Structures are given as C-alpha cells and as structure tokens.
Amino acid sequence: MRDNRTNTLPKGVFRSTCSIPADLLNDGVYRVSVMFVEDTSVVISGQNDLLEFEVHDDHSERGKWYGKWAGVTRPKLCWRTELIRINEPRDPFPAIAFNPY
C-alpha cells in the first residue's frame, strides 16, 4: 500500500510506522499525539500525549562544548502503512483519510 498526503483508506485496521534517523532529535523529552482526520481538515478523533520518550545526548560529538545544543527540526519522515484486517460491512468505523503531516 502506498502512502501519500491524501490517500483515502478503506475501512479496516492499519499499522503505520516511521523510522526516526539517529541524531535527528535534540536531547530532551518528546510526546507523541495521534489525530484521525476526515476530508484533510476535520479532526474526528485524537489522543494527546499517547507516548512519551526521552532522548539523551552521549556528548561524543560536542568537543569542548558543554552547553545544550540549540535548534528544532521539521523533517518529512517516510511513513509506511499496512492493512492488518478489513472490517466487516456492518462495522461502525468509517473510512478515514490518512495524512501523517
């Protein structure tokens, strides 16, 4: 299954994953939230702070710098979505538009 910004998915259960490259995130605490969006702009469901993790700097590339690295990044990560199972015709969940951005 190919992902793109406005790919409409059939009713079913899906797994979406992405890999975060090493050294992409600065040290600190990060939280992950999830939104289900319909018609690319209507949030039909969501959950804030679903996952929390902390990144630690190993200081190996700092040289003589002892401060905190500054900066924020906004990468376009490669998402992969796979169909786990198709819902039955009487399933109460509608098809949704998948938009990871």
C-alpha positions as CSV (number, residue, x, y, z in Angstrom):
1,M,0.0,0.0,0.0
2,R,1.4,3.4,-1.0
3,D,1.1,6.4,1.3
4,N,0.6,9.9,0.2
5,R,-0.8,13.1,1.8
6,T,-4.4,12.4,0.9
7,N,-4.7,8.7,0.4
8,T,-8.2,7.5,1.4
9,L,-8.0,4.2,3.1
10,P,-10.8,1.5,3.2
11,K,-12.4,0.6,6.5
12,G,-10.1,-1.7,8.5
13,V,-7.3,-1.9,11.0
14,F,-4.0,-0.4,9.9
15,R,-0.5,-0.1,11.3
16,S,1.5,3.0,10.4
17,T,5.2,3.2,11.2
18,C,8.1,5.5,10.6
19,S,11.8,5.4,11.4
20,I,13.5,8.4,13.1
21,P,17.1,8.7,11.9
22,A,19.9,8.7,14.5
23,D,21.0,12.2,15.6
24,L,17.8,13.8,14.3
25,L,16.3,14.8,17.7
26,N,18.0,17.0,20.2
27,D,18.2,15.8,23.8
28,G,15.0,16.3,25.8
29,V,11.5,14.9,26.4
30,Y,9.2,14.3,23.4
31,R,5.5,13.5,23.4
32,V,3.5,11.8,20.6
33,S,-0.1,12.7,19.8
34,V,-2.4,11.0,17.3
35,M,-5.2,12.5,15.2
36,F,-7.7,10.9,12.9
37,V,-8.7,13.4,10.2
38,E,-11.6,13.4,7.7
39,D,-11.5,15.4,4.5
40,T,-8.0,16.6,5.2
41,S,-9.2,19.2,7.8
42,V,-11.8,17.8,10.2
43,V,-10.4,16.1,13.3
44,I,-12.8,13.2,14.1
45,S,-10.8,11.8,17.0
46,G,-7.5,12.3,18.7
47,Q,-5.3,11.5,21.7
48,N,-2.7,13.8,23.1
49,D,0.5,12.6,24.8
50,L,-0.2,9.0,23.8
51,L,3.6,8.2,24.0
52,E,6.4,10.0,25.8
53,F,10.1,9.3,25.5
54,E,13.4,11.0,26.3
55,V,16.5,11.4,24.2
56,H,19.9,11.6,25.9
57,D,22.9,13.1,24.3
58,D,26.1,11.0,24.6
59,H,28.3,14.0,24.3
60,S,30.6,12.2,21.8
61,E,30.5,14.9,19.1
62,R,30.5,18.0,21.3
63,G,34.2,18.5,21.5
64,K,34.7,21.2,24.2
65,W,31.1,22.4,24.1
66,Y,29.3,21.7,27.4
67,G,26.1,23.6,26.8
68,K,22.8,22.4,25.4
69,W,22.6,22.1,21.6
70,A,20.0,24.6,20.2
71,G,17.6,24.0,17.5
72,V,14.4,22.4,16.3
73,T,13.9,20.3,13.2
74,R,10.9,19.6,11.0
75,P,11.7,16.6,8.8
76,K,9.4,14.8,6.3
77,L,9.7,11.3,7.6
78,C,8.9,8.3,5.5
79,W,5.7,6.7,6.8
80,R,4.6,3.1,5.9
81,T,1.0,2.0,6.3
82,E,-0.1,-1.6,6.1
83,L,-3.6,-3.2,6.3
84,I,-3.9,-5.6,9.2
85,R,-7.6,-6.6,8.6
86,I,-10.6,-5.4,6.7
87,N,-13.6,-4.5,8.7
88,E,-17.0,-6.3,8.2
89,P,-19.7,-4.4,6.2
90,R,-21.6,-3.5,9.4
91,D,-18.5,-2.1,11.1
92,P,-19.3,1.3,12.9
93,F,-16.0,2.8,12.0
94,P,-16.0,4.9,8.7
95,A,-13.1,5.1,6.2
96,I,-10.7,7.9,7.1
97,A,-8.2,9.9,5.1
98,F,-4.6,9.1,6.2
99,N,-2.5,12.2,6.4
100,P,0.7,11.9,8.6
101,Y,1.6,15.6,8.2
